[in-house]
């Protein structure tokens, strides 16, 4: 009547891992330092430092980043102060506030969002910024002996 599907033939428990790789910085959380990861990131707290991923970044309405942001795509509903480098679409939503230069292929902004800075949509400019960030990671790794 009760079938335990979470055990293998030897009676050992199976570990079930989530299929998605989402990193969440919750409301009330404050991080000082760089965040570098492979998966999606959602920030509802505060981050002071570089935030970099090969996937998507979502900054929630209460989220705040003071530092550079590097990603494939981004939805910003909160506040970002720093250079933003997005390979695909940067979308400023709601009452978001961005202060700093933006390098992106596509840019979309709702009427209630605020943006104070320069926007570069030239592929050559984007590549030069990407190279600068990659050199920074390599320099930090060489200096500290750790991955950035």
N, CA, C and O atoms as a GROMACS GRO file, in nm:
protein
  592
    1UNK      N    1   0.081  -0.119   0.000
    1UNK     CA    2   0.000   0.000   0.000
    1UNK      C    3   0.086   0.126   0.000
    1UNK      O    4   0.058   0.220  -0.074
    2UNK      N    5   0.191   0.129   0.081
    2UNK     CA    6   0.282   0.243   0.083
    2UNK      C    7   0.407   0.203   0.007
    2UNK      O    8   0.481   0.114   0.050
    3UNK      N    9   0.431   0.270  -0.103
    3UNK     CA   10   0.546   0.238  -0.186
    3UNK      C   11   0.649   0.350  -0.175
    3UNK      O   12   0.618   0.465  -0.207
    4UNK      N   13   0.768   0.319  -0.130
    4UNK     CA   14   0.872   0.418  -0.114
    4UNK      C   15   0.958   0.421  -0.240
    4UNK      O   16   1.047   0.337  -0.257
    5UNK      N   17   0.931   0.516  -0.328
    5UNK     CA   18   1.004   0.527  -0.453
    5UNK      C   19   1.137   0.600  -0.438
    5UNK      O   20   1.211   0.612  -0.535
    6UNK      N   21   1.168   0.648  -0.319
    6UNK     CA   22   1.292   0.721  -0.298
    6UNK      C   23   1.405   0.631  -0.251
    6UNK      O   24   1.505   0.680  -0.199
    7UNK      N   25   1.392   0.500  -0.269
    7UNK     CA   26   1.498   0.407  -0.230
    7UNK      C   27   1.532   0.320  -0.349
    7UNK      O   28   1.446   0.282  -0.428
    8UNK      N   29   1.661   0.287  -0.360
    8UNK     CA   30   1.702   0.199  -0.469
    8UNK      C   31   1.687   0.054  -0.426
    8UNK      O   32   1.633   0.028  -0.318
    9UNK      N   33   1.733  -0.041  -0.507
    9UNK     CA   34   1.712  -0.183  -0.478
    9UNK      C   35   1.784  -0.229  -0.351
    9UNK      O   36   1.745  -0.330  -0.293
   10UNK      N   37   1.886  -0.157  -0.307
   10UNK     CA   38   1.958  -0.193  -0.184
   10UNK      C   39   1.897  -0.128  -0.060
   10UNK      O   40   1.945  -0.149   0.051
   11UNK      N   41   1.791  -0.051  -0.079
   11UNK     CA   42   1.727   0.014   0.034
   11UNK      C   43   1.789   0.147   0.072
   11UNK      O   44   1.751   0.207   0.173
   12UNK      N   45   1.885   0.196  -0.009
   12UNK     CA   46   1.949   0.323   0.020
   12UNK      C   47   1.866   0.437  -0.037
   12UNK      O   48   1.799   0.420  -0.139
   13UNK      N   49   1.869   0.551   0.028
   13UNK     CA   50   1.795   0.668  -0.019
   13UNK      C   51   1.858   0.724  -0.145
   13UNK      O   52   1.980   0.727  -0.159
   14UNK      N   53   1.772   0.769  -0.236
   14UNK     CA   54   1.818   0.838  -0.356
   14UNK      C   55   1.823   0.987  -0.326
   14UNK      O   56   1.739   1.040  -0.254
   15UNK      N   57   1.922   1.053  -0.380
   15UNK     CA   58   1.930   1.198  -0.368
   15UNK      C   59   1.872   1.258  -0.495
   15UNK      O   60   1.920   1.229  -0.605
   16UNK      N   61   1.771   1.341  -0.479
   16UNK     CA   62   1.709   1.406  -0.593
   16UNK      C   63   1.756   1.550  -0.596
   16UNK      O   64   1.730   1.627  -0.504
   17UNK      N   65   1.826   1.586  -0.704
   17UNK     CA   66   1.877   1.721  -0.718
   17UNK      C   67   1.783   1.803  -0.805
   17UNK      O   68   1.723   1.750  -0.898
   18UNK      N   69   1.770   1.932  -0.775
   18UNK     CA   70   1.686   2.016  -0.861
   18UNK      C   71   1.747   2.028  -1.000
   18UNK      O   72   1.869   2.026  -1.016
   19UNK      N   73   1.661   2.041  -1.099
   19UNK     CA   74   1.709   2.045  -1.237
   19UNK      C   75   1.762   2.183  -1.276
   19UNK      O   76   1.839   2.194  -1.371
   20UNK      N   77   1.722   2.287  -1.204
   20UNK     CA   78   1.770   2.420  -1.239
   20UNK      C   79   1.875   2.467  -1.140
   20UNK      O   80   1.881   2.421  -1.026
   21UNK      N   81   1.958   2.558  -1.186
   21UNK     CA   82   2.065   2.611  -1.102
   21UNK      C   83   2.038   2.759  -1.080
   21UNK      O   84   2.091   2.842  -1.154
   22UNK      N   85   1.956   2.794  -0.980
   22UNK     CA   86   1.920   2.932  -0.951
   22UNK      C   87   1.979   2.971  -0.817
   22UNK      O   88   1.962   2.900  -0.718
   23UNK      N   89   2.050   3.083  -0.815
   23UNK     CA   90   2.109   3.135  -0.694
   23UNK      C   91   2.025   3.254  -0.648
   23UNK      O   92   1.999   3.345  -0.727
   24UNK      N   93   1.981   3.253  -0.522
   24UNK     CA   94   1.894   3.358  -0.471
   24UNK      C   95   1.960   3.429  -0.354
   24UNK      O   96   2.002   3.366  -0.257
   25UNK      N   97   1.969   3.561  -0.365
   25UNK     CA   98   2.013   3.646  -0.255
   25UNK      C   99   1.886   3.709  -0.201
   25UNK      O  100   1.831   3.802  -0.262
   26UNK      N  101   1.838   3.659  -0.088
   26UNK     CA  102   1.708   3.698  -0.036
   26UNK      C  103   1.705   3.837   0.024
   26UNK      O  104   1.808   3.898   0.053
   27UNK      N  105   1.583   3.887   0.041
   27UNK     CA  106   1.560   4.016   0.105
   27UNK      C  107   1.619   4.014   0.245
   27UNK      O  108   1.603   3.916   0.318
   28UNK      N  109   1.686   4.122   0.283
   28UNK     CA  110   1.749   4.129   0.414
   28UNK      C  111   1.891   4.076   0.415
   28UNK      O  112   1.960   4.088   0.517
   29UNK      N  113   1.937   4.018   0.304
   29UNK     CA  114   2.074   3.967   0.294
   29UNK      C  115   2.163   4.073   0.231
   29UNK      O  116   2.125   4.136   0.132
   30UNK      N  117   2.282   4.091   0.288
   30UNK     CA  118   2.378   4.187   0.236
   30UNK      C  119   2.511   4.116   0.213
   30UNK      O  120   2.564   4.052   0.303
   31UNK      N  121   2.564   4.128   0.091
   31UNK     CA  122   2.690   4.063   0.056
   31UNK      C  123   2.788   4.169   0.008
   31UNK      O  124   2.756   4.253  -0.076
   32UNK      N  125   2.910   4.164   0.064
   32UNK     CA  126   3.017   4.251   0.017
   32UNK      C  127   3.124   4.161  -0.044
   32UNK      O  128   3.188   4.083   0.027
   33UNK      N  129   3.141   4.171  -0.174
   33UNK     CA  130   3.234   4.085  -0.246
   33UNK      C  131   3.176   4.046  -0.380
   33UNK      O  132   3.062   4.080  -0.411
   34UNK      N  133   3.254   3.976  -0.458
   34UNK     CA  134   3.213   3.938  -0.593
   34UNK      C  135   3.134   3.808  -0.592
   34UNK      O  136   3.161   3.717  -0.513
   35UNK      N  137   3.036   3.800  -0.682
   35UNK     CA  138   2.959   3.678  -0.702
   35UNK      C  139   2.982   3.636  -0.847
   35UNK      O  140   2.949   3.710  -0.940
   36UNK      N  141   3.040   3.518  -0.866
   36UNK     CA  142   3.066   3.465  -1.000
   36UNK      C  143   3.008   3.325  -1.004
   36UNK      O  144   3.048   3.239  -0.924
   37UNK      N  145   2.914   3.300  -1.096
   37UNK     CA  146   2.852   3.168  -1.105
   37UNK      C  147   2.812   3.136  -1.248
   37UNK      O  148   2.827   3.220  -1.338
   38UNK      N  149   2.761   3.016  -1.268
   38UNK     CA  150   2.721   2.970  -1.401
   38UNK      C  151   2.571   2.985  -1.424
   38UNK      O  152   2.528   3.007  -1.537
   39UNK      N  153   2.490   2.974  -1.319
   39UNK     CA  154   2.344   2.971  -1.332
   39UNK      C  155   2.279   3.106  -1.313
   39UNK      O  156   2.346   3.208  -1.296
   40UNK      N  157   2.146   3.105  -1.316
   40UNK     CA  158   2.068   3.226  -1.296
   40UNK      C  159   2.087   3.280  -1.155
   40UNK      O  160   2.114   3.205  -1.061
   41UNK      N  161   2.073   3.412  -1.141
   41UNK     CA  162   2.083   3.476  -1.010
   41UNK      C  163   1.962   3.567  -0.992
   41UNK      O  164   1.925   3.641  -1.083
   42UNK      N  165   1.901   3.560  -0.874
   42UNK     CA  166   1.796   3.655  -0.837
   42UNK      C  167   1.844   3.728  -0.712
   42UNK      O  168   1.882   3.665  -0.613
   43UNK      N  169   1.842   3.860  -0.718
   43UNK     CA  170   1.889   3.940  -0.606
   43UNK      C  171   1.774   4.023  -0.552
   43UNK      O  172   1.723   4.113  -0.619
   44UNK      N  173   1.734   3.991  -0.428
   44UNK     CA  174   1.632   4.069  -0.359
   44UNK      C  175   1.694   4.143  -0.240
   44UNK      O  176   1.627   4.222  -0.175
   45UNK      N  177   1.821   4.116  -0.213
   45UNK     CA  178   1.893   4.183  -0.106
   45UNK      C  179   1.991   4.285  -0.163
   45UNK      O  180   1.966   4.343  -0.269
   46UNK      N  181   2.103   4.305  -0.092
   46UNK     CA  182   2.202   4.402  -0.135
   46UNK      C  183   2.335   4.334  -0.164
   46UNK      O  184   2.379   4.247  -0.089
   47UNK      N  185   2.398   4.373  -0.275
   47UNK     CA  186   2.530   4.321  -0.312
   47UNK      C  187   2.620   4.440  -0.343
   47UNK      O  188   2.584   4.529  -0.420
   48UNK      N  189   2.738   4.438  -0.283
   48UNK     CA  190   2.840   4.539  -0.311
   48UNK      C  191   2.959   4.466  -0.373
   48UNK      O  192   3.035   4.401  -0.302
   49UNK      N  193   2.974   4.477  -0.505
   49UNK     CA  194   3.081   4.406  -0.575
   49UNK      C  195   3.034   4.360  -0.712
   49UNK      O  196   2.921   4.389  -0.753
   50UNK      N  197   3.119   4.290  -0.780
   50UNK     CA  198   3.088   4.237  -0.913
   50UNK      C  199   2.989   4.122  -0.904
   50UNK      O  200   3.003   4.034  -0.818
   51UNK      N  201   2.888   4.122  -0.992
   51UNK     CA  202   2.796   4.009  -1.005
   51UNK      C  203   2.808   3.961  -1.149
   51UNK      O  204   2.777   4.035  -1.242
   52UNK      N  205   2.854   3.836  -1.168
   52UNK     CA  206   2.880   3.785  -1.302
   52UNK      C  207   2.828   3.643  -1.317
   52UNK      O  208   2.850   3.558  -1.232
   53UNK      N  209   2.757   3.618  -1.428
   53UNK     CA  210   2.708   3.485  -1.460
   53UNK      C  211   2.699   3.470  -1.612
   53UNK      O  212   2.694   3.569  -1.685
   54UNK      N  213   2.698   3.346  -1.658
   54UNK     CA  214   2.680   3.319  -1.800
   54UNK      C  215   2.532   3.306  -1.833
   54UNK      O  216   2.496   3.279  -1.948
   55UNK      N  217   2.446   3.326  -1.734
   55UNK     CA  218   2.301   3.310  -1.752
   55UNK      C  219   2.231   3.444  -1.725
   55UNK      O  220   2.284   3.551  -1.760
   56UNK      N  221   2.113   3.439  -1.664
   56UNK     CA  222   2.028   3.556  -1.643
   56UNK      C  223   2.039   3.609  -1.500
   56UNK      O  224   2.054   3.532  -1.405
   57UNK      N  225   2.031   3.741  -1.487
   57UNK     CA  226   2.026   3.805  -1.356
   57UNK      C  227   1.893   3.879  -1.345
   57UNK      O  228   1.854   3.952  -1.436
   58UNK      N  229   1.824   3.858  -1.232
   58UNK     CA  230   1.704   3.934  -1.201
   58UNK      C  231   1.730   4.010  -1.072
   58UNK      O  232   1.764   3.950  -0.970
   59UNK      N  233   1.715   4.141  -1.077
   59UNK     CA  234   1.725   4.224  -0.957
   59UNK      C  235   1.583   4.260  -0.920
   59UNK      O  236   1.517   4.336  -0.991
   60UNK      N  237   1.535   4.206  -0.807
   60UNK     CA  238   1.398   4.229  -0.763
   60UNK      C  239   1.374   4.374  -0.722
   60UNK      O  240   1.469   4.452  -0.714
   61UNK      N  241   1.248   4.410  -0.696
   61UNK     CA  242   1.213   4.548  -0.660
   61UNK      C  243   1.289   4.602  -0.538
   61UNK      O  244   1.316   4.722  -0.530
   62UNK      N  245   1.323   4.514  -0.444
   62UNK     CA  246   1.398   4.555  -0.325
   62UNK      C  247   1.548   4.530  -0.340
   62UNK      O  248   1.625   4.562  -0.250
   63UNK      N  249   1.589   4.473  -0.452
   63UNK     CA  250   1.729   4.439  -0.474
   63UNK      C  251   1.813   4.561  -0.508
   63UNK      O  252   1.765   4.657  -0.568
   64UNK      N  253   1.940   4.554  -0.469
   64UNK     CA  254   2.031   4.665  -0.495
   64UNK      C  255   2.173   4.612  -0.519
   64UNK      O  256   2.226   4.535  -0.438
   65UNK      N  257   2.233   4.654  -0.629
   65UNK     CA  258   2.371   4.617  -0.661
   65UNK      C  259   2.452   4.745  -0.674
   65UNK      O  260   2.417   4.836  -0.750
   66UNK      N  261   2.562   4.751  -0.599
   66UNK     CA  262   2.659   4.859  -0.615
   66UNK      C  263   2.786   4.792  -0.665
   66UNK      O  264   2.864   4.737  -0.587
   67UNK      N  265   2.807   4.799  -0.794
   67UNK     CA  266   2.920   4.731  -0.858
   67UNK      C  267   2.881   4.691  -0.998
   67UNK      O  268   2.770   4.719  -1.043
   68UNK      N  269   2.971   4.627  -1.067
   68UNK     CA  270   2.948   4.589  -1.206
   68UNK      C  271   2.863   4.463  -1.216
   68UNK      O  272   2.865   4.376  -1.128
   69UNK      N  273   2.788   4.455  -1.326
   69UNK     CA  274   2.699   4.342  -1.351
   69UNK      C  275   2.732   4.289  -1.491
   69UNK      O  276   2.730   4.364  -1.588
   70UNK      N  277   2.763   4.159  -1.502
   70UNK     CA  278   2.798   4.097  -1.630
   70UNK      C  279   2.715   3.970  -1.644
   70UNK      O  280   2.719   3.882  -1.558
   71UNK      N  281   2.638   3.959  -1.755
   71UNK     CA  282   2.551   3.842  -1.772
   71UNK      C  283   2.505   3.828  -1.917
   71UNK      O  284   2.538   3.909  -2.003
   72UNK      N  285   2.428   3.722  -1.940
   72UNK     CA  286   2.372   3.699  -2.073
   72UNK      C  287   2.247   3.785  -2.095
   72UNK      O  288   2.232   3.846  -2.200
   73UNK      N  289   2.157   3.788  -1.994
   73UNK     CA  290   2.038   3.873  -2.001
   73UNK      C  291   2.004   3.918  -1.860
   73UNK      O  292   2.042   3.855  -1.762
   74UNK      N  293   1.930   4.030  -1.850
   74UNK     CA  294   1.898   4.084  -1.718
   74UNK      C  295   1.763   4.152  -1.717
   74UNK      O  296   1.727   4.224  -1.810
   75UNK      N  297   1.688   4.129  -1.609
   75UNK     CA  298   1.565   4.202  -1.578
   75UNK      C  299   1.593   4.278  -1.450
   75UNK      O  300   1.624   4.218  -1.347
   76UNK      N  301   1.581   4.410  -1.454
   76UNK     CA  302   1.609   4.490  -1.336
   76UNK      C  303   1.483   4.562  -1.293
   76UNK      O  304   1.423   4.638  -1.369
   77UNK      N  305   1.444   4.536  -1.168
   77UNK     CA  306   1.330   4.603  -1.108
   77UNK      C  307   1.375   4.690  -0.990
   77UNK      O  308   1.299   4.774  -0.942
   78UNK      N  309   1.497   4.669  -0.944
   78UNK     CA  310   1.552   4.740  -0.829
   78UNK      C  311   1.652   4.846  -0.872
   78UNK      O  312   1.631   4.916  -0.970
   79UNK      N  313   1.763   4.856  -0.797
   79UNK     CA  314   1.861   4.961  -0.818
   79UNK      C  315   1.998   4.901  -0.850
   79UNK      O  316   2.044   4.810  -0.781
   80UNK      N  317   2.063   4.953  -0.955
   80UNK     CA  318   2.198   4.911  -0.990
   80UNK      C  319   2.282   5.037  -1.013
   80UNK      O  320   2.244   5.125  -1.090
   81UNK      N  321   2.397   5.043  -0.945
   81UNK     CA  322   2.492   5.152  -0.963
   81UNK      C  323   2.625   5.090  -1.006
   81UNK      O  324   2.691   5.025  -0.926
   82UNK      N  325   2.663   5.111  -1.132
   82UNK     CA  326   2.786   5.052  -1.184
   82UNK      C  327   2.772   5.022  -1.332
   82UNK      O  328   2.670   5.054  -1.394
   83UNK      N  329   2.874   4.963  -1.389
   83UNK     CA  330   2.873   4.927  -1.531
   83UNK      C  331   2.795   4.798  -1.550
   83UNK      O  332   2.815   4.701  -1.476
   84UNK      N  333   2.707   4.797  -1.649
   84UNK     CA  334   2.626   4.678  -1.680
   84UNK      C  335   2.665   4.629  -1.818
   84UNK      O  336   2.661   4.705  -1.915
   85UNK      N  337   2.702   4.501  -1.827
   85UNK     CA  338   2.738   4.437  -1.955
   85UNK      C  339   2.647   4.317  -1.975
   85UNK      O  340   2.658   4.217  -1.904
   86UNK      N  341   2.557   4.327  -2.073
   86UNK     CA  342   2.460   4.221  -2.101
   86UNK      C  343   2.476   4.178  -2.247
   86UNK      O  344   2.469   4.261  -2.337
   87UNK      N  345   2.497   4.049  -2.269
   87UNK     CA  346   2.518   3.998  -2.405
   87UNK      C  347   2.393   4.006  -2.491
   87UNK      O  348   2.402   4.032  -2.611
   88UNK      N  349   2.275   3.985  -2.431
   88UNK     CA  350   2.152   3.983  -2.510
   88UNK      C  351   2.061   4.099  -2.470
   88UNK      O  352   2.084   4.212  -2.513
   89UNK      N  353   1.956   4.073  -2.389
   89UNK     CA  354   1.855   4.175  -2.357
   89UNK      C  355   1.869   4.227  -2.215
   89UNK      O  356   1.873   4.149  -2.119
   90UNK      N  357   1.876   4.358  -2.202
   90UNK     CA  358   1.867   4.426  -2.073
   90UNK      C  359   1.729   4.490  -2.067
   90UNK      O  360   1.695   4.570  -2.154
   91UNK      N  361   1.650   4.456  -1.964
   91UNK     CA  362   1.514   4.505  -1.952
   91UNK      C  363   1.500   4.576  -1.817
   91UNK      O  364   1.513   4.513  -1.712
   92UNK      N  365   1.473   4.708  -1.821
   92UNK     CA  366   1.449   4.786  -1.700
   92UNK      C  367   1.298   4.794  -1.679
   92UNK      O  368   1.226   4.847  -1.763
   93UNK      N  369   1.252   4.740  -1.566
   93UNK     CA  370   1.109   4.728  -1.541
   93UNK      C  371   1.067   4.810  -1.420
   93UNK      O  372   1.148   4.845  -1.335
   94UNK      N  373   0.937   4.840  -1.414
   94UNK     CA  374   0.878   4.904  -1.296
   94UNK      C  375   0.949   5.032  -1.257
   94UNK      O  376   0.976   5.118  -1.341
   95UNK      N  377   0.981   5.044  -1.129
   95UNK     CA  378   1.048   5.163  -1.076
   95UNK      C  379   1.198   5.142  -1.062
   95UNK      O  380   1.260   5.194  -0.969
   96UNK      N  381   1.257   5.067  -1.152
   96UNK     CA  382   1.400   5.040  -1.145
   96UNK      C  383   1.480   5.169  -1.163
   96UNK      O  384   1.434   5.265  -1.224
   97UNK      N  385   1.602   5.167  -1.108
   97UNK     CA  386   1.693   5.282  -1.118
   97UNK      C  387   1.832   5.231  -1.152
   97UNK      O  388   1.889   5.153  -1.076
   98UNK      N  389   1.886   5.273  -1.266
   98UNK     CA  390   2.020   5.233  -1.308
   98UNK      C  391   2.105   5.359  -1.323
   98UNK      O  392   2.069   5.452  -1.394
   99UNK      N  393   2.219   5.358  -1.253
   99UNK     CA  394   2.316   5.468  -1.264
   99UNK      C  395   2.447   5.407  -1.311
   99UNK      O  396   2.513   5.336  -1.236
  100UNK      N  397   2.485   5.436  -1.435
  100UNK     CA  398   2.609   5.382  -1.488
  100UNK      C  399   2.595   5.349  -1.635
  100UNK      O  400   2.485   5.351  -1.690
  101UNK      N  401   2.706   5.318  -1.697
  101UNK     CA  402   2.707   5.287  -1.839
  101UNK      C  403   2.659   5.145  -1.865
  101UNK      O  404   2.681   5.054  -1.784
  102UNK      N  405   2.592   5.128  -1.979
  102UNK     CA  406   2.533   5.000  -2.017
  102UNK      C  407   2.590   4.958  -2.152
  102UNK      O  408   2.597   5.037  -2.246
  103UNK      N  409   2.630   4.831  -2.161
  103UNK     CA  410   2.677   4.770  -2.286
  103UNK      C  411   2.587   4.650  -2.311
  103UNK      O  412   2.589   4.553  -2.235
  104UNK      N  413   2.507   4.655  -2.418
  104UNK     CA  414   2.412   4.547  -2.443
  104UNK      C  415   2.378   4.538  -2.591
  104UNK      O  416   2.397   4.634  -2.666
  105UNK      N  417   2.329   4.424  -2.633
  105UNK     CA  418   2.284   4.406  -2.771
  105UNK      C  419   2.143   4.463  -2.789
  105UNK      O  420   2.113   4.522  -2.892
  106UNK      N  421   2.057   4.444  -2.687
  106UNK     CA  422   1.918   4.491  -2.693
  106UNK      C  423   1.882   4.555  -2.560
  106UNK      O  424   1.921   4.506  -2.454
  107UNK      N  425   1.808   4.665  -2.567
  107UNK     CA  426   1.773   4.742  -2.447
  107UNK      C  427   1.625   4.774  -2.450
  107UNK      O  428   1.574   4.827  -2.549
  108UNK      N  429   1.556   4.743  -2.342
  108UNK     CA  430   1.414   4.774  -2.331
  108UNK      C  431   1.390   4.837  -2.194
  108UNK      O  432   1.449   4.796  -2.094
  109UNK      N  433   1.302   4.939  -2.193
  109UNK     CA  434   1.281   5.014  -2.069
  109UNK      C  435   1.136   5.056  -2.058
  109UNK      O  436   1.079   5.113  -2.151
  110UNK      N  437   1.075   5.026  -1.943
  110UNK     CA  438   0.937   5.070  -1.919
  110UNK      C  439   0.937   5.219  -1.886
  110UNK      O  440   1.038   5.272  -1.840
  111UNK      N  441   0.825   5.288  -1.910
  111UNK     CA  442   0.820   5.433  -1.887
  111UNK      C  443   0.849   5.476  -1.743
  111UNK      O  444   0.894   5.589  -1.721
  112UNK      N  445   0.824   5.390  -1.646
  112UNK     CA  446   0.846   5.427  -1.506
  112UNK      C  447   0.989   5.401  -1.459
  112UNK      O  448   1.026   5.443  -1.349
  113UNK      N  449   1.069   5.334  -1.539
  113UNK     CA  450   1.208   5.304  -1.502
  113UNK      C  451   1.295   5.428  -1.526
  113UNK      O  452   1.263   5.514  -1.607
  114UNK      N  453   1.406   5.435  -1.450
  114UNK     CA  454   1.499   5.548  -1.463
  114UNK      C  455   1.638   5.496  -1.500
  114UNK      O  456   1.684   5.395  -1.447
  115UNK      N  457   1.703   5.569  -1.592
  115UNK     CA  458   1.837   5.531  -1.638
  115UNK      C  459   1.920   5.657  -1.652
  115UNK      O  460   1.883   5.750  -1.724
  116UNK      N  461   2.034   5.661  -1.582
  116UNK     CA  462   2.124   5.775  -1.589
  116UNK      C  463   2.263   5.723  -1.623
  116UNK      O  464   2.334   5.671  -1.536
  117UNK      N  465   2.302   5.736  -1.748
  117UNK     CA  466   2.431   5.686  -1.793
  117UNK      C  467   2.435   5.683  -1.944
  117UNK      O  468   2.351   5.744  -2.011
  118UNK      N  469   2.532   5.613  -1.997
  118UNK     CA  470   2.546   5.598  -2.142
  118UNK      C  471   2.513   5.455  -2.180
  118UNK      O  472   2.538   5.361  -2.106
  119UNK      N  473   2.455   5.440  -2.300
  119UNK     CA  474   2.419   5.308  -2.349
  119UNK      C  475   2.496   5.281  -2.478
  119UNK      O  476   2.488   5.359  -2.574
  120UNK      N  477   2.570   5.170  -2.480
  120UNK     CA  478   2.646   5.129  -2.597
  120UNK      C  479   2.586   5.000  -2.651
  120UNK      O  480   2.573   4.901  -2.579
  121UNK      N  481   2.550   5.002  -2.780
  121UNK     CA  482   2.491   4.884  -2.840
  121UNK      C  483   2.573   4.836  -2.959
  121UNK      O  484   2.522   4.763  -3.045
  122UNK      N  485   2.698   4.876  -2.965
  122UNK     CA  486   2.790   4.835  -3.071
  122UNK      C  487   2.860   4.706  -3.028
  122UNK      O  488   2.914   4.699  -2.918
  123UNK      N  489   2.858   4.606  -3.114
  123UNK     CA  490   2.917   4.475  -3.080
  123UNK      C  491   3.066   4.487  -3.047
  123UNK      O  492   3.114   4.416  -2.958
  124UNK      N  493   3.139   4.575  -3.115
  124UNK     CA  494   3.282   4.592  -3.087
  124UNK      C  495   3.305   4.648  -2.948
  124UNK      O  496   3.396   4.604  -2.877
  125UNK      N  497   3.224   4.745  -2.906
  125UNK     CA  498   3.234   4.800  -2.771
  125UNK      C  499   3.206   4.692  -2.668
  125UNK      O  500   3.276   4.682  -2.567
  126UNK      N  501   3.104   4.610  -2.693
  126UNK     CA  502   3.068   4.504  -2.599
  126UNK      C  503   3.182   4.404  -2.584
  126UNK      O  504   3.209   4.360  -2.472
  127UNK      N  505   3.249   4.368  -2.692
  127UNK     CA  506   3.360   4.273  -2.684
  127UNK      C  507   3.477   4.330  -2.606
  127UNK      O  508   3.542   4.258  -2.530
  128UNK      N  509   3.504   4.461  -2.623
  128UNK     CA  510   3.617   4.520  -2.550
  128UNK      C  511   3.588   4.522  -2.400
  128UNK      O  512   3.679   4.502  -2.320
  129UNK      N  513   3.464   4.546  -2.361
  129UNK     CA  514   3.428   4.543  -2.218
  129UNK      C  515   3.439   4.401  -2.166
  129UNK      O  516   3.488   4.380  -2.054
  130UNK      N  517   3.393   4.301  -2.242
  130UNK     CA  518   3.402   4.162  -2.201
  130UNK      C  519   3.548   4.123  -2.179
  130UNK      O  520   3.581   4.056  -2.081
  131UNK      N  521   3.636   4.164  -2.270
  131UNK     CA  522   3.779   4.135  -2.256
  131UNK      C  523   3.836   4.198  -2.130
  131UNK      O  524   3.916   4.135  -2.061
  132UNK      N  525   3.796   4.320  -2.099
  132UNK     CA  526   3.846   4.388  -1.978
  132UNK      C  527   3.805   4.311  -1.854
  132UNK      O  528   3.886   4.293  -1.763
  133UNK      N  529   3.679   4.264  -1.848
  133UNK     CA  530   3.632   4.189  -1.731
  133UNK      C  531   3.705   4.056  -1.720
  133UNK      O  532   3.741   4.015  -1.610
  134UNK      N  533   3.727   3.988  -1.832
  134UNK     CA  534   3.797   3.860  -1.827
  134UNK      C  535   3.941   3.879  -1.780
  134UNK      O  536   3.993   3.797  -1.705
  135UNK      N  537   4.006   3.987  -1.824
  135UNK     CA  538   4.142   4.015  -1.779
  135UNK      C  539   4.143   4.043  -1.629
  135UNK      O  540   4.236   4.002  -1.559
  136UNK      N  541   4.041   4.113  -1.578
  136UNK     CA  542   4.033   4.142  -1.436
  136UNK      C  543   4.024   4.012  -1.357
  136UNK      O  544   4.092   3.999  -1.255
  137UNK      N  545   3.942   3.915  -1.400
  137UNK     CA  546   3.930   3.787  -1.332
  137UNK      C  547   4.065   3.716  -1.329
  137UNK      O  548   4.105   3.663  -1.226
  138UNK      N  549   4.134   3.715  -1.443
  138UNK     CA  550   4.263   3.646  -1.451
  138UNK      C  551   4.365   3.714  -1.361
  138UNK      O  552   4.443   3.647  -1.294
  139UNK      N  553   4.366   3.847  -1.359
  139UNK     CA  554   4.460   3.921  -1.274
  139UNK      C  555   4.433   3.893  -1.128
  139UNK      O  556   4.527   3.873  -1.051
  140UNK      N  557   4.304   3.892  -1.086
  140UNK     CA  558   4.270   3.864  -0.947
  140UNK      C  559   4.314   3.724  -0.909
  140UNK      O  560   4.366   3.703  -0.799
  141UNK      N  561   4.292   3.628  -0.998
  141UNK     CA  562   4.329   3.489  -0.971
  141UNK      C  563   4.481   3.478  -0.954
  141UNK      O  564   4.528   3.408  -0.865
  142UNK      N  565   4.556   3.547  -1.039
  142UNK     CA  566   4.702   3.542  -1.031
  142UNK      C  567   4.752   3.610  -0.904
  142UNK      O  568   4.849   3.564  -0.842
  143UNK      N  569   4.688   3.718  -0.864
  143UNK     CA  570   4.730   3.793  -0.746
  143UNK      C  571   4.699   3.718  -0.617
  143UNK      O  572   4.784   3.708  -0.529
  144UNK      N  573   4.576   3.665  -0.608
  144UNK     CA  574   4.533   3.600  -0.484
  144UNK      C  575   4.558   3.451  -0.483
  144UNK      O  576   4.559   3.388  -0.377
  145UNK      N  577   4.578   3.392  -0.601
  145UNK     CA  578   4.595   3.248  -0.609
  145UNK      C  579   4.463   3.174  -0.603
  145UNK      O  580   4.461   3.051  -0.594
  146UNK      N  581   4.351   3.249  -0.607
  146UNK     CA  582   4.218   3.189  -0.602
  146UNK      C  583   4.142   3.231  -0.726
  146UNK      O  584   4.177   3.327  -0.794
  147UNK      N  585   4.036   3.155  -0.753
  147UNK     CA  586   3.948   3.195  -0.862
  147UNK      C  587   3.870   3.317  -0.819
  147UNK      O  588   3.837   3.331  -0.702
  148UNK      N  589   3.840   3.408  -0.915
  148UNK     CA  590   3.766   3.530  -0.884
  148UNK      C  591   3.622   3.497  -0.858
  148UNK      O  592   3.543   3.587  -0.830
   0.00000   0.00000   0.00000
